[in-house]
Amino acid sequence: MHFCPRPSCQRFYHSSCLTKSKSRDPTDPSLRRLHLLSSSPDSDLSIELENLAPKEPAQKRRRGRPSAASLLTTHLVRKTAEELLGDLPQMLLRIAEQPIVRGAAFSQGGVSGNVRAVIHARRMVYEAIGGGRGVKEGWEEEVGVEEPGGEERAIVKIGTKHRGNSGLLQPWLCPNCWGPI
């Protein structure tokens, strides 16, 4: 079962129902992880990582003291999503970029699948980017991956066969809000 974390949805969908509703995500597979990361448990809108980060002044190429006029026209630049994510722990990013699943689609995740881990990881990524301070110490414990085997319960192996569906774990869109799930 696949979960849509957006506040207006917060529903699980069977893979077979998603197949019938033709909810396959057409996003380029290389961008799928960022597409999933944009699906927030706290907003019905897609999160644009670039908009979370504070703007930084553009670097000047001139030497010397800037004039008052140039100070008024200082350009502010935004980092790209890849630049923003580059300083974060790779394991945290891998967890935050996962589809949220449970049941036959992800049996090693247990009864609730990876819901808790992925939602916590996404919130931590948003907070780290928005605050510009990085990830707080002890994030592994909060996400629930500090114990042995914790990582396996959070990371979905995309492309693994699972019971009850003839295909692979597919990239889906929520049939209600059309957000990535």
C-alpha positions as a Markdown table, in Angstrom:
| # | Residue | x | y | z |
|---|---|---|---|---|
| 1 | Met | 0.0 | 0.0 | 0.0 |
| 2 | His | 1.2 | 3.5 | -0.9 |
| 3 | Phe | 0.6 | 6.5 | 1.4 |
| 4 | Cys | -0.1 | 10.1 | 0.5 |
| 5 | Pro | 1.2 | 12.2 | 3.4 |
| 6 | Arg | -0.5 | 15.5 | 2.4 |
| 7 | Pro | -2.9 | 16.8 | 5.1 |
| 8 | Ser | -5.9 | 16.8 | 2.7 |
| 9 | Cys | -5.3 | 13.2 | 1.8 |
| 10 | Gln | -3.4 | 11.1 | 4.4 |
| 11 | Arg | -4.7 | 7.9 | 2.7 |
| 12 | Phe | -3.2 | 4.5 | 1.8 |
| 13 | Tyr | -3.8 | 3.1 | -1.7 |
| 14 | His | -3.5 | -0.4 | -2.9 |
| 15 | Ser | -1.2 | -0.9 | -5.9 |
| 16 | Ser | -4.0 | -2.5 | -7.9 |
| 17 | Cys | -6.3 | 0.6 | -7.2 |
| 18 | Leu | -3.5 | 2.9 | -8.4 |
| 19 | Thr | -3.1 | 0.8 | -11.5 |
| 20 | Lys | -6.8 | 1.0 | -12.3 |
| 21 | Ser | -6.9 | 4.7 | -11.7 |
| 22 | Lys | -3.9 | 5.2 | -14.1 |
| 23 | Ser | -2.0 | 7.2 | -11.4 |
| 24 | Arg | 1.5 | 6.4 | -12.7 |
| 25 | Asp | 3.9 | 9.2 | -12.1 |
| 26 | Pro | 5.3 | 10.4 | -15.5 |
| 27 | Thr | 8.2 | 12.3 | -13.8 |
| 28 | Asp | 11.6 | 11.5 | -15.2 |
| 29 | Pro | 13.1 | 8.7 | -13.1 |
| 30 | Ser | 16.2 | 10.8 | -12.4 |
| 31 | Leu | 14.0 | 13.5 | -10.8 |
| 32 | Arg | 11.7 | 11.1 | -8.9 |
| 33 | Arg | 13.6 | 11.4 | -5.6 |
| 34 | Leu | 13.2 | 15.2 | -5.6 |
| 35 | His | 9.6 | 14.8 | -6.7 |
| 36 | Leu | 8.9 | 12.5 | -3.6 |
| 37 | Leu | 10.8 | 14.9 | -1.4 |
| 38 | Ser | 8.5 | 17.7 | -2.4 |
| 39 | Ser | 5.5 | 15.9 | -1.0 |
| 40 | Ser | 5.2 | 17.3 | 2.5 |
| 41 | Pro | 3.2 | 15.9 | 5.4 |
| 42 | Asp | 2.5 | 19.5 | 6.5 |
| 43 | Ser | 1.3 | 21.1 | 3.3 |
| 44 | Asp | -1.0 | 20.4 | 0.5 |
| 45 | Leu | 1.3 | 22.3 | -1.9 |
| 46 | Ser | 4.5 | 20.9 | -3.3 |
| 47 | Ile | 7.5 | 22.0 | -1.4 |
| 48 | Glu | 10.2 | 23.7 | -3.6 |
| 49 | Leu | 13.4 | 23.2 | -1.8 |
| 50 | Glu | 15.0 | 26.2 | -3.4 |
| 51 | Asn | 12.3 | 28.4 | -1.8 |
| 52 | Leu | 12.9 | 27.1 | 1.7 |
| 53 | Ala | 16.5 | 28.3 | 1.8 |
| 54 | Pro | 17.3 | 31.9 | 2.7 |
| 55 | Lys | 18.7 | 33.9 | -0.3 |
| 56 | Glu | 22.4 | 34.7 | -0.3 |
| 57 | Pro | 24.0 | 37.8 | -1.7 |
| 58 | Ala | 25.7 | 37.3 | -5.1 |
| 59 | Gln | 29.4 | 37.4 | -5.0 |
| 60 | Lys | 31.0 | 40.6 | -6.3 |
| 61 | Arg | 33.9 | 40.4 | -8.7 |
| 62 | Arg | 35.2 | 44.0 | -8.1 |
| 63 | Arg | 37.6 | 44.9 | -5.4 |
| 64 | Gly | 37.4 | 47.9 | -3.2 |
| 65 | Arg | 34.6 | 49.5 | -1.2 |
| 66 | Pro | 31.1 | 49.2 | -2.8 |
| 67 | Ser | 29.2 | 52.4 | -3.6 |
| 68 | Ala | 25.9 | 53.1 | -1.9 |
| 69 | Ala | 24.1 | 52.6 | -5.3 |
| 70 | Ser | 25.6 | 49.1 | -5.7 |
| 71 | Leu | 24.6 | 48.1 | -2.2 |
| 72 | Leu | 21.0 | 48.9 | -3.1 |
| 73 | Thr | 21.1 | 46.7 | -6.2 |
| 74 | Thr | 22.9 | 43.7 | -4.6 |
| 75 | His | 21.4 | 40.6 | -6.2 |
| 76 | Leu | 20.3 | 37.8 | -4.1 |
| 77 | Val | 20.7 | 34.2 | -5.4 |
| 78 | Arg | 19.2 | 30.9 | -4.5 |
| 79 | Lys | 21.1 | 27.7 | -4.3 |
| 80 | Thr | 19.8 | 24.8 | -6.4 |
| 81 | Ala | 18.1 | 21.8 | -4.8 |
| 82 | Glu | 21.2 | 19.7 | -5.4 |
| 83 | Glu | 23.5 | 22.3 | -3.6 |
| 84 | Leu | 21.1 | 22.5 | -0.7 |
| 85 | Leu | 21.0 | 18.7 | -0.3 |
| 86 | Gly | 24.7 | 18.2 | -0.7 |
| 87 | Asp | 25.6 | 19.1 | 2.9 |
| 88 | Leu | 23.0 | 16.9 | 4.5 |
| 89 | Pro | 23.7 | 13.3 | 5.7 |
| 90 | Gln | 23.2 | 10.9 | 2.8 |
| 91 | Met | 21.3 | 8.4 | 4.9 |
| 92 | Leu | 18.8 | 11.0 | 5.9 |
| 93 | Leu | 18.3 | 12.0 | 2.3 |
| 94 | Arg | 17.9 | 8.4 | 1.2 |
| 95 | Ile | 15.1 | 8.0 | 3.8 |
| 96 | Ala | 13.4 | 11.3 | 3.0 |
| 97 | Glu | 13.3 | 10.5 | -0.7 |
| 98 | Gln | 11.5 | 7.2 | -0.3 |
| 99 | Pro | 7.9 | 6.5 | -1.3 |
| 100 | Ile | 5.9 | 5.8 | 1.8 |
| 101 | Val | 4.6 | 2.2 | 1.8 |
| 102 | Arg | 3.5 | -0.6 | 4.0 |
| 103 | Gly | 2.1 | -4.1 | 3.7 |
| 104 | Ala | 3.0 | -6.5 | 0.9 |
| 105 | Ala | 4.8 | -3.6 | -1.0 |
| 106 | Phe | 7.2 | -3.4 | 1.9 |
| 107 | Ser | 7.0 | -6.3 | 4.3 |
| 108 | Gln | 10.3 | -5.5 | 6.1 |
| 109 | Gly | 8.8 | -2.2 | 7.3 |
| 110 | Gly | 6.4 | -4.0 | 9.6 |
| 111 | Val | 2.8 | -3.1 | 10.2 |
| 112 | Ser | 3.2 | 0.6 | 9.6 |
| 113 | Gly | 5.9 | 0.3 | 6.9 |
| 114 | Asn | 8.2 | 3.3 | 6.6 |
| 115 | Val | 5.6 | 6.0 | 7.3 |
| 116 | Arg | 7.2 | 7.4 | 10.5 |
| 117 | Ala | 10.8 | 7.3 | 9.3 |
| 118 | Val | 10.1 | 9.0 | 6.0 |
| 119 | Ile | 7.8 | 11.7 | 7.4 |
| 120 | His | 10.4 | 12.5 | 10.2 |
| 121 | Ala | 13.2 | 12.6 | 7.7 |
| 122 | Arg | 11.4 | 14.9 | 5.3 |
| 123 | Arg | 10.6 | 17.3 | 8.1 |
| 124 | Met | 14.2 | 17.3 | 9.2 |
| 125 | Val | 15.4 | 18.0 | 5.6 |
| 126 | Tyr | 12.9 | 21.0 | 5.3 |
| 127 | Glu | 14.1 | 22.3 | 8.7 |
| 128 | Ala | 17.8 | 22.0 | 7.9 |
| 129 | Ile | 17.4 | 23.8 | 4.6 |
| 130 | Gly | 15.0 | 26.5 | 5.9 |
| 131 | Gly | 17.1 | 27.2 | 9.0 |
| 132 | Gly | 20.5 | 26.9 | 7.2 |
| 133 | Arg | 21.9 | 25.2 | 10.3 |
| 134 | Gly | 22.1 | 21.7 | 9.0 |
| 135 | Val | 20.7 | 18.6 | 10.7 |
| 136 | Lys | 20.6 | 18.4 | 14.5 |
| 137 | Glu | 22.6 | 15.7 | 16.4 |
| 138 | Gly | 20.8 | 12.5 | 17.1 |
| 139 | Trp | 18.7 | 12.6 | 14.0 |
| 140 | Glu | 19.1 | 8.8 | 13.6 |
| 141 | Glu | 17.3 | 8.2 | 16.9 |
| 142 | Glu | 14.4 | 10.6 | 16.0 |
| 143 | Val | 14.0 | 9.0 | 12.6 |
| 144 | Gly | 14.3 | 5.5 | 14.1 |
| 145 | Val | 17.3 | 4.1 | 12.2 |
| 146 | Glu | 19.8 | 4.1 | 15.0 |
| 147 | Glu | 19.1 | 0.5 | 16.0 |
| 148 | Pro | 20.4 | -2.5 | 14.0 |
| 149 | Gly | 18.2 | -3.1 | 10.9 |
| 150 | Gly | 16.6 | 0.4 | 11.2 |
| 151 | Glu | 17.8 | 1.4 | 7.8 |
| 152 | Glu | 16.2 | -1.6 | 6.1 |
| 153 | Arg | 12.9 | -0.7 | 7.7 |
| 154 | Ala | 13.0 | 2.8 | 6.2 |
| 155 | Ile | 14.5 | 2.2 | 2.7 |
| 156 | Val | 12.2 | 0.7 | 0.1 |
| 157 | Lys | 14.0 | -1.3 | -2.6 |
| 158 | Ile | 12.4 | 0.1 | -5.7 |
| 159 | Gly | 12.1 | -2.5 | -8.4 |
| 160 | Thr | 11.6 | -5.5 | -6.1 |
| 161 | Lys | 8.7 | -7.8 | -6.8 |
| 162 | His | 6.0 | -8.0 | -4.2 |
| 163 | Arg | 3.1 | -10.2 | -3.5 |
| 164 | Gly | -0.4 | -9.4 | -4.9 |
| 165 | Asn | 0.9 | -7.4 | -7.9 |
| 166 | Ser | 2.4 | -8.7 | -11.1 |
| 167 | Gly | 4.8 | -5.9 | -11.6 |
| 168 | Leu | 7.4 | -3.9 | -9.8 |
| 169 | Leu | 7.0 | -1.2 | -7.1 |
| 170 | Gln | 5.9 | 1.6 | -9.5 |
| 171 | Pro | 6.2 | 5.4 | -9.1 |
| 172 | Trp | 2.7 | 6.6 | -8.4 |
| 173 | Leu | 0.7 | 9.8 | -8.0 |
| 174 | Cys | -2.1 | 10.2 | -5.5 |
| 175 | Pro | -5.4 | 9.8 | -7.3 |
| 176 | Asn | -6.9 | 12.4 | -5.0 |
| 177 | Cys | -4.4 | 15.3 | -5.0 |
| 178 | Trp | -2.0 | 14.1 | -7.8 |
| 179 | Gly | 1.0 | 14.5 | -5.5 |
| 180 | Pro | 3.8 | 12.0 | -5.7 |
| 181 | Ile | 3.4 | 8.9 | -3.5 |
